[in-house]
Amino acid sequence: MEALENNKVPIWKKYALTVFEAAEYFNIGEKKLREIIRSNPRADYLLWNGNKALLKRELFEKEINQINVI
């Protein structure tokens, strides 16, 4: 089991983050992230896997760098 944990990709190297990972990485609450996703379902920073939204880390980072209030 420990070998699997050593092969994990660090969160800062991942291309796409789950809502939980994005909440940890960006220090934004999961509820707020889900609101953002719900209000912008076709945003470039979203990647859909079925009905599960993933946030493209670098694109979302650029998006939130342009705003002052979430």
CHARMM internal coordinates of N, CA and C (Angstrom, degrees):
IC EDIT
DIST 1 N 1 CA 1.4563
DIST 1 CA 1 C 1.5263
ANGL 1 N 1 CA 1 C 111.12
DIST 1 C 2 N 1.3215
ANGL 1 CA 1 C 2 N 117.19
DIHE 1 N 1 CA 1 C 2 N -37.22
DIST 2 N 2 CA 1.4509
ANGL 1 C 2 N 2 CA 120.24
DIHE 1 CA 1 C 2 N 2 CA -178.45
DIST 2 CA 2 C 1.5277
ANGL 2 N 2 CA 2 C 111.57
DIHE 1 C 2 N 2 CA 2 C -64.48
DIST 2 C 3 N 1.3262
ANGL 2 CA 2 C 3 N 116.98
DIHE 2 N 2 CA 2 C 3 N -33.53
DIST 3 N 3 CA 1.4580
ANGL 2 C 3 N 3 CA 120.57
DIHE 2 CA 2 C 3 N 3 CA 178.94
DIST 3 CA 3 C 1.5250
ANGL 3 N 3 CA 3 C 111.23
DIHE 2 C 3 N 3 CA 3 C -60.91
DIST 3 C 4 N 1.3339
ANGL 3 CA 3 C 4 N 117.83
DIHE 3 N 3 CA 3 C 4 N -37.45
DIST 4 N 4 CA 1.4561
ANGL 3 C 4 N 4 CA 121.04
DIHE 3 CA 3 C 4 N 4 CA 177.76
DIST 4 CA 4 C 1.5224
ANGL 4 N 4 CA 4 C 111.14
DIHE 3 C 4 N 4 CA 4 C -63.68
DIST 4 C 5 N 1.3007
ANGL 4 CA 4 C 5 N 117.98
DIHE 4 N 4 CA 4 C 5 N -41.87
DIST 5 N 5 CA 1.4589
ANGL 4 C 5 N 5 CA 121.80
DIHE 4 CA 4 C 5 N 5 CA -178.99
DIST 5 CA 5 C 1.5262
ANGL 5 N 5 CA 5 C 111.00
DIHE 4 C 5 N 5 CA 5 C -64.68
DIST 5 C 6 N 1.3168
ANGL 5 CA 5 C 6 N 117.78
DIHE 5 N 5 CA 5 C 6 N -34.31
DIST 6 N 6 CA 1.4611
ANGL 5 C 6 N 6 CA 120.99
DIHE 5 CA 5 C 6 N 6 CA 179.63
DIST 6 CA 6 C 1.5200
ANGL 6 N 6 CA 6 C 112.06
DIHE 5 C 6 N 6 CA 6 C -70.51
DIST 6 C 7 N 1.3275
ANGL 6 CA 6 C 7 N 118.41
DIHE 6 N 6 CA 6 C 7 N -21.61
DIST 7 N 7 CA 1.4581
ANGL 6 C 7 N 7 CA 122.54
DIHE 6 CA 6 C 7 N 7 CA -179.44
DIST 7 CA 7 C 1.5232
ANGL 7 N 7 CA 7 C 113.01
DIHE 6 C 7 N 7 CA 7 C -91.68
DIST 7 C 8 N 1.3290
ANGL 7 CA 7 C 8 N 118.40
DIHE 7 N 7 CA 7 C 8 N 3.06
DIST 8 N 8 CA 1.4618
ANGL 7 C 8 N 8 CA 121.37
DIHE 7 CA 7 C 8 N 8 CA -179.87
DIST 8 CA 8 C 1.5265
ANGL 8 N 8 CA 8 C 110.13
DIHE 7 C 8 N 8 CA 8 C -67.14
DIST 8 C 9 N 1.3287
ANGL 8 CA 8 C 9 N 114.78
DIHE 8 N 8 CA 8 C 9 N 141.19
DIST 9 N 9 CA 1.4625
ANGL 8 C 9 N 9 CA 120.65
DIHE 8 CA 8 C 9 N 9 CA 176.00
DIST 9 CA 9 C 1.5204
ANGL 9 N 9 CA 9 C 107.83
DIHE 8 C 9 N 9 CA 9 C -79.30
DIST 9 C 10 N 1.3309
ANGL 9 CA 9 C 10 N 118.16
DIHE 9 N 9 CA 9 C 10 N 130.67
DIST 10 N 10 CA 1.4741
ANGL 9 C 10 N 10 CA 119.70
DIHE 9 CA 9 C 10 N 10 CA 177.68
DIST 10 CA 10 C 1.5314
ANGL 10 N 10 CA 10 C 110.43
DIHE 9 C 10 N 10 CA 10 C -60.61
DIST 10 C 11 N 1.3009
ANGL 10 CA 10 C 11 N 116.26
DIHE 10 N 10 CA 10 C 11 N 146.03
DIST 11 N 11 CA 1.4751
ANGL 10 C 11 N 11 CA 121.36
DIHE 10 CA 10 C 11 N 11 CA -175.51
DIST 11 CA 11 C 1.5276
ANGL 11 N 11 CA 11 C 111.36
DIHE 10 C 11 N 11 CA 11 C -58.61
DIST 11 C 12 N 1.3076
ANGL 11 CA 11 C 12 N 118.38
DIHE 11 N 11 CA 11 C 12 N -33.95
DIST 12 N 12 CA 1.4680
ANGL 11 C 12 N 12 CA 121.34
DIHE 11 CA 11 C 12 N 12 CA -178.11
DIST 12 CA 12 C 1.5255
ANGL 12 N 12 CA 12 C 112.77
DIHE 11 C 12 N 12 CA 12 C -76.20
DIST 12 C 13 N 1.3513
ANGL 12 CA 12 C 13 N 118.00
DIHE 12 N 12 CA 12 C 13 N -6.43
DIST 13 N 13 CA 1.4575
ANGL 12 C 13 N 13 CA 121.90
DIHE 12 CA 12 C 13 N 13 CA 177.01
DIST 13 CA 13 C 1.5270
ANGL 13 N 13 CA 13 C 112.31
DIHE 12 C 13 N 13 CA 13 C -105.47
DIST 13 C 14 N 1.3222
ANGL 13 CA 13 C 14 N 117.09
DIHE 13 N 13 CA 13 C 14 N -9.17
DIST 14 N 14 CA 1.4634
ANGL 13 C 14 N 14 CA 120.20
DIHE 13 CA 13 C 14 N 14 CA -176.93
DIST 14 CA 14 C 1.5275
ANGL 14 N 14 CA 14 C 110.70
DIHE 13 C 14 N 14 CA 14 C -71.81
DIST 14 C 15 N 1.3233
ANGL 14 CA 14 C 15 N 114.80
DIHE 14 N 14 CA 14 C 15 N 144.21
DIST 15 N 15 CA 1.4641
ANGL 14 C 15 N 15 CA 120.73
DIHE 14 CA 14 C 15 N 15 CA 177.19
DIST 15 CA 15 C 1.5234
ANGL 15 N 15 CA 15 C 110.75
DIHE 14 C 15 N 15 CA 15 C -74.01
DIST 15 C 16 N 1.3345
ANGL 15 CA 15 C 16 N 116.35
DIHE 15 N 15 CA 15 C 16 N -44.63
DIST 16 N 16 CA 1.4609
ANGL 15 C 16 N 16 CA 121.69
DIHE 15 CA 15 C 16 N 16 CA -177.63
DIST 16 CA 16 C 1.5238
ANGL 16 N 16 CA 16 C 109.40
DIHE 15 C 16 N 16 CA 16 C -128.97
DIST 16 C 17 N 1.3250
ANGL 16 CA 16 C 17 N 114.74
DIHE 16 N 16 CA 16 C 17 N 142.70
DIST 17 N 17 CA 1.4653
ANGL 16 C 17 N 17 CA 121.48
DIHE 16 CA 16 C 17 N 17 CA -177.83
DIST 17 CA 17 C 1.5173
ANGL 17 N 17 CA 17 C 110.64
DIHE 16 C 17 N 17 CA 17 C -117.09
DIST 17 C 18 N 1.3201
ANGL 17 CA 17 C 18 N 115.61
DIHE 17 N 17 CA 17 C 18 N 144.55
DIST 18 N 18 CA 1.4602
ANGL 17 C 18 N 18 CA 119.75
DIHE 17 CA 17 C 18 N 18 CA 170.48
DIST 18 CA 18 C 1.5244
ANGL 18 N 18 CA 18 C 107.72
DIHE 17 C 18 N 18 CA 18 C -70.95
DIST 18 C 19 N 1.3093
ANGL 18 CA 18 C 19 N 116.66
DIHE 18 N 18 CA 18 C 19 N 169.23
DIST 19 N 19 CA 1.4696
ANGL 18 C 19 N 19 CA 120.23
DIHE 18 CA 18 C 19 N 19 CA 178.07
DIST 19 CA 19 C 1.5313
ANGL 19 N 19 CA 19 C 109.47
DIHE 18 C 19 N 19 CA 19 C -60.43
DIST 19 C 20 N 1.3229
ANGL 19 CA 19 C 20 N 117.07
DIHE 19 N 19 CA 19 C 20 N -41.30
DIST 20 N 20 CA 1.4641
ANGL 19 C 20 N 20 CA 120.95
DIHE 19 CA 19 C 20 N 20 CA 179.23
DIST 20 CA 20 C 1.5244
ANGL 20 N 20 CA 20 C 111.02
DIHE 19 C 20 N 20 CA 20 C -62.08
DIST 20 C 21 N 1.3371
ANGL 20 CA 20 C 21 N 117.35
DIHE 20 N 20 CA 20 C 21 N -47.13
DIST 21 N 21 CA 1.4657
ANGL 20 C 21 N 21 CA 120.92
DIHE 20 CA 20 C 21 N 21 CA 179.32
DIST 21 CA 21 C 1.5222
ANGL 21 N 21 CA 21 C 111.22
DIHE 20 C 21 N 21 CA 21 C -64.26
DIST 21 C 22 N 1.3371
ANGL 21 CA 21 C 22 N 116.82
DIHE 21 N 21 CA 21 C 22 N -41.88
DIST 22 N 22 CA 1.4625
ANGL 21 C 22 N 22 CA 121.15
DIHE 21 CA 21 C 22 N 22 CA 179.73
DIST 22 CA 22 C 1.5280
ANGL 22 N 22 CA 22 C 110.96
DIHE 21 C 22 N 22 CA 22 C -63.64
DIST 22 C 23 N 1.3250
ANGL 22 CA 22 C 23 N 116.94
DIHE 22 N 22 CA 22 C 23 N -37.60
DIST 23 N 23 CA 1.4648
ANGL 22 C 23 N 23 CA 120.63
DIHE 22 CA 22 C 23 N 23 CA 178.13
DIST 23 CA 23 C 1.5269
ANGL 23 N 23 CA 23 C 110.05
DIHE 22 C 23 N 23 CA 23 C -61.57
DIST 23 C 24 N 1.3213
ANGL 23 CA 23 C 24 N 116.62
DIHE 23 N 23 CA 23 C 24 N -42.58
DIST 24 N 24 CA 1.4695
ANGL 23 C 24 N 24 CA 120.38
DIHE 23 CA 23 C 24 N 24 CA 177.95
DIST 24 CA 24 C 1.5218
ANGL 24 N 24 CA 24 C 111.08
DIHE 23 C 24 N 24 CA 24 C -67.86
DIST 24 C 25 N 1.3206
ANGL 24 CA 24 C 25 N 117.11
DIHE 24 N 24 CA 24 C 25 N -45.86
DIST 25 N 25 CA 1.4671
ANGL 24 C 25 N 25 CA 122.20
DIHE 24 CA 24 C 25 N 25 CA -174.62
DIST 25 CA 25 C 1.5318
ANGL 25 N 25 CA 25 C 111.71
DIHE 24 C 25 N 25 CA 25 C -66.90
DIST 25 C 26 N 1.3272
ANGL 25 CA 25 C 26 N 117.03
DIHE 25 N 25 CA 25 C 26 N -46.49
DIST 26 N 26 CA 1.4636
ANGL 25 C 26 N 26 CA 121.09
DIHE 25 CA 25 C 26 N 26 CA -175.45
DIST 26 CA 26 C 1.5219
ANGL 26 N 26 CA 26 C 113.64
DIHE 25 C 26 N 26 CA 26 C -93.73
DIST 26 C 27 N 1.3343
ANGL 26 CA 26 C 27 N 116.97
DIHE 26 N 26 CA 26 C 27 N -5.70
DIST 27 N 27 CA 1.4643
ANGL 26 C 27 N 27 CA 121.91
DIHE 26 CA 26 C 27 N 27 CA -177.74
DIST 27 CA 27 C 1.5343
ANGL 27 N 27 CA 27 C 111.24
DIHE 26 C 27 N 27 CA 27 C 58.05
DIST 27 C 28 N 1.3208
ANGL 27 CA 27 C 28 N 114.36
DIHE 27 N 27 CA 27 C 28 N 44.04
DIST 28 N 28 CA 1.4641
ANGL 27 C 28 N 28 CA 123.22
DIHE 27 CA 27 C 28 N 28 CA 175.90
DIST 28 CA 28 C 1.5192
ANGL 28 N 28 CA 28 C 106.24
DIHE 27 C 28 N 28 CA 28 C -121.52
DIST 28 C 29 N 1.2985
ANGL 28 CA 28 C 29 N 117.99
DIHE 28 N 28 CA 28 C 29 N 137.71
DIST 29 N 29 CA 1.4595
ANGL 28 C 29 N 29 CA 121.26
DIHE 28 CA 28 C 29 N 29 CA -178.31
DIST 29 CA 29 C 1.5223
ANGL 29 N 29 CA 29 C 113.02
DIHE 28 C 29 N 29 CA 29 C -62.75
DIST 29 C 30 N 1.3254
ANGL 29 CA 29 C 30 N 115.45
DIHE 29 N 29 CA 29 C 30 N 149.21
DIST 30 N 30 CA 1.4619
ANGL 29 C 30 N 30 CA 120.96
DIHE 29 CA 29 C 30 N 30 CA 178.40
DIST 30 CA 30 C 1.5238
ANGL 30 N 30 CA 30 C 111.34
DIHE 29 C 30 N 30 CA 30 C -58.75
DIST 30 C 31 N 1.3319
ANGL 30 CA 30 C 31 N 116.56
DIHE 30 N 30 CA 30 C 31 N -40.78
DIST 31 N 31 CA 1.4652
ANGL 30 C 31 N 31 CA 120.70
DIHE 30 CA 30 C 31 N 31 CA -179.81
DIST 31 CA 31 C 1.5298
ANGL 31 N 31 CA 31 C 110.61
DIHE 30 C 31 N 31 CA 31 C -60.47
DIST 31 C 32 N 1.3235
ANGL 31 CA 31 C 32 N 116.66
DIHE 31 N 31 CA 31 C 32 N -43.96
DIST 32 N 32 CA 1.4618
ANGL 31 C 32 N 32 CA 121.24
DIHE 31 CA 31 C 32 N 32 CA 179.79
DIST 32 CA 32 C 1.5263
ANGL 32 N 32 CA 32 C 110.76
DIHE 31 C 32 N 32 CA 32 C -65.94
DIST 32 C 33 N 1.3291
ANGL 32 CA 32 C 33 N 117.15
DIHE 32 N 32 CA 32 C 33 N -41.07
DIST 33 N 33 CA 1.4582
ANGL 32 C 33 N 33 CA 120.19
DIHE 32 CA 32 C 33 N 33 CA 177.86
DIST 33 CA 33 C 1.5214
ANGL 33 N 33 CA 33 C 111.18
DIHE 32 C 33 N 33 CA 33 C -62.89
DIST 33 C 34 N 1.3324
ANGL 33 CA 33 C 34 N 116.79
DIHE 33 N 33 CA 33 C 34 N -40.65
DIST 34 N 34 CA 1.4642
ANGL 33 C 34 N 34 CA 120.16
DIHE 33 CA 33 C 34 N 34 CA 178.23
DIST 34 CA 34 C 1.5344
ANGL 34 N 34 CA 34 C 111.22
DIHE 33 C 34 N 34 CA 34 C -65.00
DIST 34 C 35 N 1.3331
ANGL 34 CA 34 C 35 N 117.33
DIHE 34 N 34 CA 34 C 35 N -34.85
DIST 35 N 35 CA 1.4715
ANGL 34 C 35 N 35 CA 121.07
DIHE 34 CA 34 C 35 N 35 CA 175.35
DIST 35 CA 35 C 1.5263
ANGL 35 N 35 CA 35 C 110.39
DIHE 34 C 35 N 35 CA 35 C -64.27
DIST 35 C 36 N 1.3256
ANGL 35 CA 35 C 36 N 116.14
DIHE 35 N 35 CA 35 C 36 N -43.18
DIST 36 N 36 CA 1.4662
ANGL 35 C 36 N 36 CA 121.19
DIHE 35 CA 35 C 36 N 36 CA 179.32
DIST 36 CA 36 C 1.5276
ANGL 36 N 36 CA 36 C 109.75
DIHE 35 C 36 N 36 CA 36 C -62.12
DIST 36 C 37 N 1.3169
ANGL 36 CA 36 C 37 N 116.62
DIHE 36 N 36 CA 36 C 37 N -44.68
DIST 37 N 37 CA 1.4678
ANGL 36 C 37 N 37 CA 121.47
DIHE 36 CA 36 C 37 N 37 CA 179.14
DIST 37 CA 37 C 1.5205
ANGL 37 N 37 CA 37 C 110.33
DIHE 36 C 37 N 37 CA 37 C -62.74
DIST 37 C 38 N 1.3208
ANGL 37 CA 37 C 38 N 116.42
DIHE 37 N 37 CA 37 C 38 N -45.73
DIST 38 N 38 CA 1.4690
ANGL 37 C 38 N 38 CA 121.47
DIHE 37 CA 37 C 38 N 38 CA -178.09
DIST 38 CA 38 C 1.5330
ANGL 38 N 38 CA 38 C 111.01
DIHE 37 C 38 N 38 CA 38 C -63.02
DIST 38 C 39 N 1.3236
ANGL 38 CA 38 C 39 N 117.93
DIHE 38 N 38 CA 38 C 39 N -36.89
DIST 39 N 39 CA 1.4590
ANGL 38 C 39 N 39 CA 120.47
DIHE 38 CA 38 C 39 N 39 CA -177.10
DIST 39 CA 39 C 1.5374
ANGL 39 N 39 CA 39 C 112.55
DIHE 38 C 39 N 39 CA 39 C -84.25
DIST 39 C 40 N 1.3415
ANGL 39 CA 39 C 40 N 117.83
DIHE 39 N 39 CA 39 C 40 N -12.69
DIST 40 N 40 CA 1.4667
ANGL 39 C 40 N 40 CA 121.74
DIHE 39 CA 39 C 40 N 40 CA -179.47
DIST 40 CA 40 C 1.5303
ANGL 40 N 40 CA 40 C 110.92
DIHE 39 C 40 N 40 CA 40 C -136.02
DIST 40 C 41 N 1.3348
ANGL 40 CA 40 C 41 N 118.94
DIHE 40 N 40 CA 40 C 41 N 58.45
DIST 41 N 41 CA 1.4664
ANGL 40 C 41 N 41 CA 120.34
DIHE 40 CA 40 C 41 N 41 CA -172.54
DIST 41 CA 41 C 1.5279
ANGL 41 N 41 CA 41 C 114.77
DIHE 40 C 41 N 41 CA 41 C -65.18
DIST 41 C 42 N 1.3061
ANGL 41 CA 41 C 42 N 118.08
DIHE 41 N 41 CA 41 C 42 N -16.95
DIST 42 N 42 CA 1.4711
ANGL 41 C 42 N 42 CA 121.22
DIHE 41 CA 41 C 42 N 42 CA -179.27
DIST 42 CA 42 C 1.5286
ANGL 42 N 42 CA 42 C 112.47
DIHE 41 C 42 N 42 CA 42 C -108.53
DIST 42 C 43 N 1.3137
ANGL 42 CA 42 C 43 N 117.80
DIHE 42 N 42 CA 42 C 43 N 16.56
DIST 43 N 43 CA 1.4602
ANGL 42 C 43 N 43 CA 121.57
DIHE 42 CA 42 C 43 N 43 CA -179.32
DIST 43 CA 43 C 1.5266
ANGL 43 N 43 CA 43 C 111.01
DIHE 42 C 43 N 43 CA 43 C -64.04
DIST 43 C 44 N 1.3194
ANGL 43 CA 43 C 44 N 116.05
DIHE 43 N 43 CA 43 C 44 N 147.01
DIST 44 N 44 CA 1.4636
ANGL 43 C 44 N 44 CA 121.44
DIHE 43 CA 43 C 44 N 44 CA -179.84
DIST 44 CA 44 C 1.5150
ANGL 44 N 44 CA 44 C 112.88
DIHE 43 C 44 N 44 CA 44 C -61.37
DIST 44 C 45 N 1.3210
ANGL 44 CA 44 C 45 N 117.84
DIHE 44 N 44 CA 44 C 45 N -26.99
DIST 45 N 45 CA 1.4636
ANGL 44 C 45 N 45 CA 120.94
DIHE 44 CA 44 C 45 N 45 CA -177.57
DIST 45 CA 45 C 1.5294
ANGL 45 N 45 CA 45 C 113.64
DIHE 44 C 45 N 45 CA 45 C -82.28
DIST 45 C 46 N 1.3371
ANGL 45 CA 45 C 46 N 116.97
DIHE 45 N 45 CA 45 C 46 N 2.31
DIST 46 N 46 CA 1.4666
ANGL 45 C 46 N 46 CA 120.28
DIHE 45 CA 45 C 46 N 46 CA 178.69
DIST 46 CA 46 C 1.5217
ANGL 46 N 46 CA 46 C 111.29
DIHE 45 C 46 N 46 CA 46 C -104.01
DIST 46 C 47 N 1.3109
ANGL 46 CA 46 C 47 N 114.99
DIHE 46 N 46 CA 46 C 47 N 140.93
DIST 47 N 47 CA 1.4502
ANGL 46 C 47 N 47 CA 123.65
DIHE 46 CA 46 C 47 N 47 CA 174.36
DIST 47 CA 47 C 1.5199
ANGL 47 N 47 CA 47 C 106.14
DIHE 46 C 47 N 47 CA 47 C -125.59
DIST 47 C 48 N 1.3193
ANGL 47 CA 47 C 48 N 116.39
DIHE 47 N 47 CA 47 C 48 N 123.06
DIST 48 N 48 CA 1.4608
ANGL 47 C 48 N 48 CA 120.02
DIHE 47 CA 47 C 48 N 48 CA -176.89
DIST 48 CA 48 C 1.5216
ANGL 48 N 48 CA 48 C 110.34
DIHE 47 C 48 N 48 CA 48 C -100.70
DIST 48 C 49 N 1.3149
ANGL 48 CA 48 C 49 N 115.58
DIHE 48 N 48 CA 48 C 49 N 128.93
DIST 49 N 49 CA 1.4525
ANGL 48 C 49 N 49 CA 123.58
DIHE 48 CA 48 C 49 N 49 CA 173.02
DIST 49 CA 49 C 1.5240
ANGL 49 N 49 CA 49 C 105.70
DIHE 48 C 49 N 49 CA 49 C -114.11
DIST 49 C 50 N 1.3295
ANGL 49 CA 49 C 50 N 116.04
DIHE 49 N 49 CA 49 C 50 N 90.01
DIST 50 N 50 CA 1.4654
ANGL 49 C 50 N 50 CA 119.86
DIHE 49 CA 49 C 50 N 50 CA -171.00
DIST 50 CA 50 C 1.5139
ANGL 50 N 50 CA 50 C 108.10
DIHE 49 C 50 N 50 CA 50 C 68.37
DIST 50 C 51 N 1.3250
ANGL 50 CA 50 C 51 N 117.23
DIHE 50 N 50 CA 50 C 51 N -120.49
DIST 51 N 51 CA 1.4660
ANGL 50 C 51 N 51 CA 120.28
DIHE 50 CA 50 C 51 N 51 CA 177.85
DIST 51 CA 51 C 1.5324
ANGL 51 N 51 CA 51 C 111.60
DIHE 50 C 51 N 51 CA 51 C -103.44
DIST 51 C 52 N 1.3342
ANGL 51 CA 51 C 52 N 116.78
DIHE 51 N 51 CA 51 C 52 N 10.61
DIST 52 N 52 CA 1.4644
ANGL 51 C 52 N 52 CA 121.43
DIHE 51 CA 51 C 52 N 52 CA 179.50
DIST 52 CA 52 C 1.5304
ANGL 52 N 52 CA 52 C 109.30
DIHE 51 C 52 N 52 CA 52 C -98.13
DIST 52 C 53 N 1.3291
ANGL 52 CA 52 C 53 N 115.73
DIHE 52 N 52 CA 52 C 53 N 122.89
DIST 53 N 53 CA 1.4591
ANGL 52 C 53 N 53 CA 120.82
DIHE 52 CA 52 C 53 N 53 CA 179.90
DIST 53 CA 53 C 1.5286
ANGL 53 N 53 CA 53 C 110.05
DIHE 52 C 53 N 53 CA 53 C -90.08
DIST 53 C 54 N 1.3205
ANGL 53 CA 53 C 54 N 114.83
DIHE 53 N 53 CA 53 C 54 N 133.99
DIST 54 N 54 CA 1.4583
ANGL 53 C 54 N 54 CA 122.02
DIHE 53 CA 53 C 54 N 54 CA 172.13
DIST 54 CA 54 C 1.5195
ANGL 54 N 54 CA 54 C 106.89
DIHE 53 C 54 N 54 CA 54 C -117.93
DIST 54 C 55 N 1.3128
ANGL 54 CA 54 C 55 N 116.35
DIHE 54 N 54 CA 54 C 55 N 145.29
DIST 55 N 55 CA 1.4573
ANGL 54 C 55 N 55 CA 120.77
DIHE 54 CA 54 C 55 N 55 CA 179.39
DIST 55 CA 55 C 1.5169
ANGL 55 N 55 CA 55 C 109.62
DIHE 54 C 55 N 55 CA 55 C -100.53
DIST 55 C 56 N 1.3319
ANGL 55 CA 55 C 56 N 115.86
DIHE 55 N 55 CA 55 C 56 N 124.41
DIST 56 N 56 CA 1.4627
ANGL 55 C 56 N 56 CA 120.73
DIHE 55 CA 55 C 56 N 56 CA 176.04
DIST 56 CA 56 C 1.5280
ANGL 56 N 56 CA 56 C 105.94
DIHE 55 C 56 N 56 CA 56 C -70.90
DIST 56 C 57 N 1.3102
ANGL 56 CA 56 C 57 N 115.28
DIHE 56 N 56 CA 56 C 57 N 110.73
DIST 57 N 57 CA 1.4589
ANGL 56 C 57 N 57 CA 122.59
DIHE 56 CA 56 C 57 N 57 CA -168.87
DIST 57 CA 57 C 1.5292
ANGL 57 N 57 CA 57 C 113.03
DIHE 56 C 57 N 57 CA 57 C -51.97
DIST 57 C 58 N 1.3135
ANGL 57 CA 57 C 58 N 118.11
DIHE 57 N 57 CA 57 C 58 N -55.18
DIST 58 N 58 CA 1.4614
ANGL 57 C 58 N 58 CA 120.32
DIHE 57 CA 57 C 58 N 58 CA -175.14
DIST 58 CA 58 C 1.5222
ANGL 58 N 58 CA 58 C 112.53
DIHE 57 C 58 N 58 CA 58 C -67.16
DIST 58 C 59 N 1.3329
ANGL 58 CA 58 C 59 N 117.76
DIHE 58 N 58 CA 58 C 59 N -40.36
DIST 59 N 59 CA 1.4656
ANGL 58 C 59 N 59 CA 119.98
DIHE 58 CA 58 C 59 N 59 CA 178.94
DIST 59 CA 59 C 1.5239
ANGL 59 N 59 CA 59 C 111.60
DIHE 58 C 59 N 59 CA 59 C -67.06
DIST 59 C 60 N 1.3274
ANGL 59 CA 59 C 60 N 116.34
DIHE 59 N 59 CA 59 C 60 N -40.61
DIST 60 N 60 CA 1.4638
ANGL 59 C 60 N 60 CA 119.17
DIHE 59 CA 59 C 60 N 60 CA 178.63
DIST 60 CA 60 C 1.5292
ANGL 60 N 60 CA 60 C 110.18
DIHE 59 C 60 N 60 CA 60 C -66.78
DIST 60 C 61 N 1.3115
ANGL 60 CA 60 C 61 N 116.11
DIHE 60 N 60 CA 60 C 61 N -37.76
DIST 61 N 61 CA 1.4694
ANGL 60 C 61 N 61 CA 120.26
DIHE 60 CA 60 C 61 N 61 CA 177.70
DIST 61 CA 61 C 1.5311
ANGL 61 N 61 CA 61 C 110.46
DIHE 60 C 61 N 61 CA 61 C -60.86
DIST 61 C 62 N 1.3215
ANGL 61 CA 61 C 62 N 117.55
DIHE 61 N 61 CA 61 C 62 N -43.72
DIST 62 N 62 CA 1.4720
ANGL 61 C 62 N 62 CA 121.37
DIHE 61 CA 61 C 62 N 62 CA 177.50
DIST 62 CA 62 C 1.5253
ANGL 62 N 62 CA 62 C 110.37
DIHE 61 C 62 N 62 CA 62 C -62.34
DIST 62 C 63 N 1.3229
ANGL 62 CA 62 C 63 N 116.04
DIHE 62 N 62 CA 62 C 63 N -40.28
DIST 63 N 63 CA 1.4672
ANGL 62 C 63 N 63 CA 120.91
DIHE 62 CA 62 C 63 N 63 CA -179.76
DIST 63 CA 63 C 1.5291
ANGL 63 N 63 CA 63 C 111.18
DIHE 62 C 63 N 63 CA 63 C -62.38
DIST 63 C 64 N 1.3287
ANGL 63 CA 63 C 64 N 117.26
DIHE 63 N 63 CA 63 C 64 N -46.82
DIST 64 N 64 CA 1.4655
ANGL 63 C 64 N 64 CA 118.26
DIHE 63 CA 63 C 64 N 64 CA -176.71
DIST 64 CA 64 C 1.5325
ANGL 64 N 64 CA 64 C 111.68
DIHE 63 C 64 N 64 CA 64 C -77.39
DIST 64 C 65 N 1.3299
ANGL 64 CA 64 C 65 N 117.81
DIHE 64 N 64 CA 64 C 65 N -17.23
DIST 65 N 65 CA 1.4633
ANGL 64 C 65 N 65 CA 120.01
DIHE 64 CA 64 C 65 N 65 CA 174.40
DIST 65 CA 65 C 1.5142
ANGL 65 N 65 CA 65 C 111.33
DIHE 64 C 65 N 65 CA 65 C -69.17
DIST 65 C 66 N 1.3235
ANGL 65 CA 65 C 66 N 117.53
DIHE 65 N 65 CA 65 C 66 N -21.36
DIST 66 N 66 CA 1.4617
ANGL 65 C 66 N 66 CA 122.01
DIHE 65 CA 65 C 66 N 66 CA -177.76
DIST 66 CA 66 C 1.5182
ANGL 66 N 66 CA 66 C 114.00
DIHE 65 C 66 N 66 CA 66 C -89.29
DIST 66 C 67 N 1.3167
ANGL 66 CA 66 C 67 N 117.59
DIHE 66 N 66 CA 66 C 67 N -6.66
DIST 67 N 67 CA 1.4652
ANGL 66 C 67 N 67 CA 120.64
DIHE 66 CA 66 C 67 N 67 CA -177.86
DIST 67 CA 67 C 1.5230
ANGL 67 N 67 CA 67 C 110.84
DIHE 66 C 67 N 67 CA 67 C -116.88
DIST 67 C 68 N 1.3303
ANGL 67 CA 67 C 68 N 115.94
DIHE 67 N 67 CA 67 C 68 N 157.30
DIST 68 N 68 CA 1.4641
ANGL 67 C 68 N 68 CA 121.07
DIHE 67 CA 67 C 68 N 68 CA -179.08
DIST 68 CA 68 C 1.5193
ANGL 68 N 68 CA 68 C 113.34
DIHE 67 C 68 N 68 CA 68 C -105.12
DIST 68 C 69 N 1.3416
ANGL 68 CA 68 C 69 N 116.43
DIHE 68 N 68 CA 68 C 69 N -23.70
DIST 69 N 69 CA 1.4517
ANGL 68 C 69 N 69 CA 121.03
DIHE 68 CA 68 C 69 N 69 CA -175.60
DIST 69 CA 69 C 1.5244
ANGL 69 N 69 CA 69 C 108.76
DIHE 68 C 69 N 69 CA 69 C -134.19
DIST 69 C 70 N 1.3283
ANGL 69 CA 69 C 70 N 115.09
DIHE 69 N 69 CA 69 C 70 N 135.13
DIST 70 N 70 CA 1.4643
ANGL 69 C 70 N 70 CA 119.89
DIHE 69 CA 69 C 70 N 70 CA 175.88
DIST 70 CA 70 C 1.5036
ANGL 70 N 70 CA 70 C 107.93
DIHE 69 C 70 N 70 CA 70 C -109.69
END
COOR INIT
IC SEED 1 N 1 CA 1 C
IC BUILD
